[in-house]
């Protein structure tokens, strides 16, 4: 049964670890088998780990997990916790008798949101990463959880969002490398996002979402778009501009069989989903990062045209996930950021 989450793609699991006192957390995306991956970085102030190895010319072909974390640079420690969990289960790139789990990561800034960040010598993010990996499952929560615990946008609480879609009209050639599906299987795309943007996800002060044109059913309120643009639709975000203090982190996934170069192109196209859902976006004040992963289950008959269709679907799915993340968010006790959408406009 589809759940409208990235885990509608077989072989993916998501886990969260949230600390309300800290007002921060970690989200881990684990793969049952290593996957092909790419990345596209558009923000002016990104914080990442092991993204260079995702370049198509690099030797390593596949990764074992991805990590999205709060905590700014301190949050990069979360990947070590996920690596530890994978090592305990025997996962990782084989180098002789050794195995090294490959876990790229990206972080968002949530250090000024009212949480207690006085953690002493070592940050808690390694342990949060381990807990997130341990909790990974197909059915996972949305909103103010994991990396979205302390996230915010210009005028609303941010959070974790996810969505999925089936890409119709592709001439899928069948299953790659002995997979379980039959010839002509549909191709799926999914998105997972931690929304912590400098810009707005609403037209002005709302309640309409910029992503309203891409909404499926009433997944983020069913409001659609207004009949006319409100006067404040393009007003500059009403908060102090701190370089690198805002970041939206996202993953798009597909079960289509892609190369590393194609995964990189998918990440590039998926960035359009952020542009549809957040305005402004990709500013010098953001650190926006989009990963793309391929489980390789369904081979494509026309890799060029089909990739274009998959990329378009990924952009629309990511835009929906952004709005869902903000629509589901709640403000924790002691929260020093903007209000939640539900507090302002109801459910």
C-alpha positions in Angstrom: 0.0 0.0 0.0 1.6 3.3 -1.0 2.2 5.7 1.8 3.1 8.9 -0.1 6.6 8.7 1.3 10.1 8.1 -0.2 9.9 4.6 1.2 7.3 3.6 -1.4 10.4 2.8 -3.3 11.4 -0.7 -2.3 14.6 -1.1 -0.3 14.6 2.3 1.5 14.1 3.0 5.2 14.1 6.2 7.1 14.8 6.7 10.8 14.6 9.8 13.0 16.3 10.7 16.3 14.8 13.9 17.9 15.9 15.7 21.1 13.2 18.3 22.1 15.4 19.8 24.8 18.1 20.3 22.2 15.5 21.4 19.6 17.4 19.5 17.0 17.8 16.0 15.6 19.0 13.6 12.9 17.3 11.8 10.0 18.9 8.8 8.4 18.0 7.2 5.0 19.3 3.6 4.9 19.4 1.4 1.8 18.9 -2.4 2.0 21.5 -2.7 -0.8 24.1 -0.1 -1.8 22.6 2.5 -4.3 24.0 4.7 -7.1 23.9 8.3 -6.0 24.5 11.9 -7.1 24.3 15.3 -5.6 23.7 18.9 -6.5 24.6 21.8 -4.2 23.0 25.2 -4.9 23.1 27.1 -1.6 25.8 29.6 -0.8 26.6 28.1 2.6 26.5 24.3 2.5 27.8 21.9 5.0 28.5 18.4 3.7 30.4 15.1 4.2 31.7 12.8 1.4 29.9 14.5 -1.4 33.0 14.7 -3.6 32.9 10.9 -4.0 29.5 11.2 -5.7 31.0 13.0 -8.7 30.6 10.7 -11.8 34.4 10.5 -12.3 35.1 9.2 -8.8 35.9 5.5 -8.4 33.3 4.5 -5.8 30.0 3.6 -7.4 27.5 3.1 -4.6 26.7 4.3 -1.1 25.1 2.6 2.0 23.1 5.5 3.6 22.5 9.3 3.7 22.2 11.5 6.7 20.4 14.8 7.1 21.2 16.5 10.4 20.6 19.6 12.5 23.4 21.2 14.4 25.3 23.0 11.7 29.0 21.7 11.5 28.5 19.8 14.8 25.8 17.8 13.1 28.3 16.2 10.7 29.2 13.9 13.6 25.8 12.2 13.0 27.2 10.3 10.0 29.7 8.6 12.3 26.8 7.2 14.3 25.2 5.8 11.2 28.6 4.4 10.0 28.9 2.6 13.4 25.4 1.0 13.0 26.2 -0.1 9.5 29.5 -1.5 10.5 27.8 -3.6 13.3 25.6 -5.1 10.6 28.4 -6.0 8.3 27.7 -3.3 5.7 30.2 -1.3 3.8 32.6 -1.1 0.8 34.9 -4.1 0.8 38.7 -3.4 0.9 40.3 -6.7 1.4 38.9 -8.1 4.7 37.8 -4.6 5.8 34.4 -3.0 5.2 33.9 0.7 5.2 30.3 2.0 5.2 29.9 4.9 2.8 27.6 7.6 4.3 27.4 11.1 2.7 25.7 13.7 4.9 24.5 17.3 4.9 23.6 19.6 7.8 21.3 22.5 8.5 21.7 25.4 10.9 19.4 25.3 14.0 21.7 26.7 16.7 19.6 29.8 17.5 16.1 28.3 17.9 15.8 28.3 21.7 17.1 24.8 22.3 19.8 23.9 24.9 23.0 23.7 22.9 25.3 23.6 25.9 26.4 20.0 25.3 30.0 20.4 26.6 33.1 19.0 24.8 31.4 16.7 22.4 28.1 17.2 20.6 25.3 14.6 20.9 25.0 14.1 17.1 27.0 10.9 16.8 24.7 9.2 19.3 21.6 10.7 17.6 22.9 9.4 14.2 23.2 5.9 15.7 19.7 6.1 17.2 18.3 7.3 13.8 19.9 4.4 12.0 18.6 2.0 14.5 15.1 3.4 14.2 15.0 3.2 10.4 11.7 1.8 9.0 9.5 2.1 6.0 6.7 3.9 8.0 8.2 7.1 9.5 6.9 10.4 10.9 6.7 13.8 9.2 6.9 17.3 10.6 9.0 18.4 13.6 11.0 15.2 13.9 14.6 14.2 13.1 16.5 16.9 11.2 13.3 18.9 11.1 13.0 19.1 14.9 14.5 22.6 15.0 14.0 23.7 11.4 12.3 27.0 10.4 11.4 29.0 7.3 11.1 32.8 7.0 7.8 32.9 8.7 6.8 29.4 9.7 8.1 26.4 11.6 9.9 24.0 9.2 10.0 20.2 9.3 10.5 16.9 7.6 8.4 16.3 4.5 8.1 13.3 2.1 6.1 12.4 -1.0 6.1 9.9 -3.8 4.7 9.4 -7.3 4.5 6.9 -10.2 6.0 8.1 -13.5 3.5 7.3 -16.2 4.2 6.8 -19.8 7.7 5.4 -19.7 8.8 2.5 -21.9 10.5 0.6 -19.1 12.6 -2.2 -20.6 12.3 -4.5 -17.6 14.3 -5.3 -14.6 18.0 -4.6 -14.3 20.4 -7.2 -13.0 18.0 -9.9 -11.9 15.6 -7.8 -9.9 12.3 -9.2 -8.8 9.9 -7.1 -10.9 8.5 -7.9 -14.3 9.1 -6.2 -17.7 7.2 -3.0 -18.0 7.1 -2.3 -14.3 6.2 1.3 -13.4 9.0 3.6 -12.3 8.6 5.3 -8.9 10.1 8.5 -7.6 10.1 9.8 -4.0 11.4 12.7 -2.0 12.5 13.4 1.5 13.3 16.9 2.7 14.2 18.8 5.8 12.9 22.4 5.3 14.9 25.1 7.0 14.8 27.8 4.4 15.6 31.5 4.4 12.7 32.0 2.1 8.9 31.4 2.4 7.0 28.3 1.5 3.8 30.4 1.5 2.6 33.3 -0.7 3.3 36.1 1.6 1.7 35.5 5.0 -0.4 32.6 3.7 -2.2 30.3 4.0 -1.5 29.3 0.4 1.6 27.3 -0.4 3.8 28.1 -3.4 3.7 24.4 -4.2 -0.1 24.5 -4.4 -0.2 23.8 -8.1 1.6 20.4 -7.6 -0.5 19.3 -4.6 -2.1 15.8 -4.9 -5.5 15.7 -3.1 -5.4 17.6 0.1 -1.9 16.4 1.3 -1.1 19.9 2.5 -4.5 21.4 3.1 -6.1 21.3 -0.3 -6.0 25.1 -0.7 -4.6 25.2 -4.2 -3.4 28.7 -5.3 -5.3 32.0 -4.7 -7.2 33.5 -7.6 -4.8 36.5 -7.5 -1.4 37.0 -6.1 -1.5 38.7 -2.6 0.2 42.0 -2.4 3.0 40.6 -0.2 3.6 37.4 -2.3 7.1 38.5 -3.2 8.0 40.5 -0.1 11.5 40.0 1.2 11.6 37.4 4.1 11.1 39.3 7.4 14.1 38.0 9.4 17.7 38.9 9.9 20.0 37.6 7.2 22.7 35.4 8.7 25.0 33.8 6.1 24.8 30.1 6.1 22.0 30.1 8.8 19.3 28.5 6.5 19.4 25.3 4.5 17.0 23.0 2.9 18.3 19.4 2.6 16.6 16.9 0.3 16.9 13.5 -1.2 15.0 12.3 -4.3 15.0 8.6 -5.1 13.9 6.4 -8.0 13.8 2.7 -8.7 14.9 3.3 -12.3 18.4 2.1 -13.1 20.7 5.1 -13.4 24.4 5.7 -13.7 26.2 8.2 -11.4 26.1 10.8 -14.2 22.3 10.3 -14.6 21.8 10.5 -10.8 23.7 13.8 -10.8 21.3 15.0 -13.6 18.3 13.9 -11.6 19.6 15.9 -8.6 20.0 19.0 -10.8 16.4 18.7 -12.2 15.0 18.0 -8.7 16.4 21.3 -7.5 13.5 22.9 -9.5 11.2 21.4 -6.9 12.8 23.7 -4.2 12.4 26.7 -6.6 8.7 25.8 -7.0 8.1 25.5 -3.3 10.4 28.1 -1.6 10.9 31.8 -2.5 13.6 33.0 -2.5 15.8 29.9 -2.7 19.5 29.1 -3.4 20.5 32.4 -1.9 24.0 33.2 -0.4 22.3 32.7 3.0 21.2 29.1 2.3 23.1 25.8 2.0 20.7 23.9 -0.2 21.7 20.4 -1.1 19.8 17.8 -3.1 20.9 14.1 -3.2 19.6 11.7 -5.8 19.7 7.9 -5.5 18.8 5.0 -7.7 18.0 1.5 -6.5 18.4 0.2 -10.1 15.4 -2.1 -10.1 13.8 -1.0 -13.4 15.8 -0.7 -16.6 14.9 2.1 -19.0 14.3 1.6 -22.7 15.1 5.2 -23.5 17.5 6.5 -20.9 17.6 10.1 -22.2 13.9 10.8 -22.6 12.9 8.7 -19.6 15.4 10.4 -17.4 13.8 13.7 -18.4 10.4 12.4 -17.4 11.7 11.1 -14.1 13.5 14.4 -13.3 10.3 16.4 -14.0 8.4 14.1 -11.7 11.1 14.3 -9.0 10.9 18.1 -9.1 7.1 18.1 -8.6 7.4 15.5 -5.9 10.0 17.4 -4.0 7.9 20.6 -4.2 5.0 18.6 -2.6 7.3 17.2 0.1 8.5 20.7 1.1 4.9 21.9 1.6 4.0 18.7 3.5 6.9 19.2 5.8 5.8 22.7 6.8 2.1 21.7 6.9 2.9 18.9 9.4 5.3 20.8 11.6 4.6 21.7 15.2 6.4 24.1 17.5 8.0 22.4 20.5 8.0 23.8 24.1 10.4 26.7 24.4 10.5 27.2 20.6 12.1 30.6 19.7 11.3 30.5 16.0 8.3 31.4 13.9 4.9 29.7 14.5 3.7 26.5 12.9 1.3 26.6 10.0 -1.2 24.7 12.0 -1.1 27.1 14.8 -1.8 30.0 12.5 -4.3 28.4 10.1 -5.6 25.2 11.7 -5.2 21.6 10.3 
